[in-house]
Amino acid sequence: MAVLVTGGTGFIGSHTCIELLNAGEEIVVADNFSNSKPEVLNRLKKITGKDIPFKKVDLCDEAETEKLFKEYKIDEVIHFAGYKAVGESVAEPLMYYENNLGSTFNIIKMMKKYGCKRIVFSSSATVYGIPETVPIKEDFPISAINPYGRTKLFIEEILRDLCVSDADFSVVLLRYFNPIGAHESGLIGEDPKGIPNNLMPYICKVAAGKLPILSVYGNDYPTRDGSGVRDYIHVVDLAKGHVCALDYMRKNKGAKAINLGTGNGYSVFELVRAYEKASGITVPFKVTERRPGDAAECYADPSLAKELLGWSAEYGVDRMCEDVARWQKMNPDGYGD
Ligand code: UD1
């Protein structure tokens, strides 16, 4: 009886492992460290006091994936593993389709073969494309504007088809808004490779003096201060949403897409100020051109998560920034080499 956590050493996966263990779940983690470090496992042990069963697995390899299902009695899968950089996906679309879809196919094949019928999938608010209105509800039209987003869309549809083909399947498609924050221990957090694409890790690098200046991508959006507005959500809140989703799947069949967001939008300038306040460090910035493909505003209507999962976000943006600042201070080089 175990929950397979794919991508369990990544940013969201690692925080979810803690919440699963806190809830008394038995887990097995599979990762190939393509975008994470083995040190995460030591940190998880420090935090939870438990040795987490771990397998280094390339989920694109069917035989390796099958070994996992043979060795453990896997009842549920939480599928985080996947490439996630939008720009890279535009440059290397095949790599994204092969990796994100290929690993998912193998997992589904093995789920079918070994009688495992419940899966939570890490989807993204990216499936809403550029939304016409906010807050965003789950029944809004979905579309993709880059290969990364298309892999999320395709996998959502594939998992829905699976539920149509077998009424015993349970699928929860969690559409994340913008996860930031870190565990309160300061031992785990976000550690992106190279120059970050996303706002919060970029702010951190600038505050740490590792990058010279933050570019604010546009101050002429129709928002309260002209910069882009997003629904930043604490990664620990997000992690707890997965525990609730497991519980939901055990009681309900079929496929459900559910937003995980706070319902509150913060602008780029507001997030910068919140981080400055939390860290005591000034973050230099300059306003530049808009980034192609960016929406002005994107925030969730999180009421379905409340209704179906009994979940809502607890932490606000100040707490998110305090936890990120602590992680950054304690780990100036992330998990190191
Ligand atoms: C990103 C992803 C999206 C994914 C989402 C949640 C891109 C292009 N999109 O979107 O697919 O679903 O995260 O994980 O990566 N900003 C700056 N300067 C920066 C970086 C960002 O001003 O250096 C602004 C952006 O214009 C935006 C906001 O900050 O208004 C947030 O950007 P980001 O963190 O990249 O998240 P999303 O754009 O929401």
Residues whose N, C-alpha, C, O or C-beta is under 5 A from the ligand:
A	BS01	UD1	V86 S124 A125 T126 F177 N178 N197 N198 L199 M200 Y202 S215 V216 Y217 G228 V229 R230 V268 R291 D294 A295
